[in-house]
Amino acid sequence: MKEIPFSQLIHVIHPKYTYLKLTPHYSVRNNTTYRLAKTINSLYKPIIRHIKQERAKVIKVLGREFLVGTRYSFTMPAKVGYFIYIEKQKIEFFLIVTVFRLPIRN
């Protein structure tokens, strides 16, 4: 059987992050802040859902066919952070999120 280096067997994908500036408005109350927490919670996935099979090979053993993965990819879990910038006269809020979670708008 042919040996496969570990680097060719598993490909690790690291997420890319970006900053989003949150600008609060004085007339807005905090009635819908639960939506922000709900969105952050939706980023969680079980560890098994981070592994994807990219390539597979059919192997015949004892007259039966088995599908064996030859290359897998593992996506690192996404994280969400926040940053608060405070000065004497102003305060700014930033969220740090992964790029692939951003909505695409035209």
C-alpha positions, -999 to 999 in steps of 0.1 A, spaced: 0 0 0 13 35 -9 21 59 20 5 93 20 20 122 39 -2 137 66 0 171 50 -17 157 19 -43 137 38 -57 166 59 -59 202 48 -66 227 76 -86 258 66 -81 289 89 -109 315 89 -102 351 79 -115 379 102 -127 414 97 -139 443 119 -175 456 118 -182 490 134 -214 492 154 -229 526 155 -257 530 181 -284 555 177 -298 575 205 -335 567 197 -329 529 196 -337 509 227 -321 475 235 -352 455 227 -337 434 199 -301 429 212 -310 392 217 -307 389 179 -270 396 181 -265 369 207 -286 345 187 -265 352 156 -232 346 175 -247 314 189 -255 301 154 -217 301 146 -212 270 168 -211 237 150 -202 203 164 -166 192 158 -177 165 134 -193 190 111 -159 208 106 -145 177 88 -153 173 51 -142 146 27 -128 161 -5 -116 130 -23 -125 93 -20 -113 60 -35 -132 28 -40 -114 -3 -26 -126 -39 -32 -120 -62 -3 -135 -98 -2 -158 -91 -30 -173 -59 -14 -166 -23 -24 -157 2 3 -154 40 -1 -123 53 17 -114 90 20 -80 100 6 -82 137 14 -100 156 41 -104 192 50 -108 206 85 -122 240 90 -111 257 122 -140 268 145 -151 304 139 -149 328 168 -165 362 175 -149 389 195 -156 425 204 -135 456 208 -145 488 226 -125 520 220 -130 546 247 -118 582 247 -129 612 267 -154 625 242 -163 593 222 -168 556 224 -167 531 195 -179 495 193 -164 469 170 -173 433 163 -146 409 150 -162 383 128 -152 358 101 -154 370 65 -175 341 52 -203 349 76 -209 384 62 -239 389 41 -233 398 4 -253 429 -6 -254 445 -41 
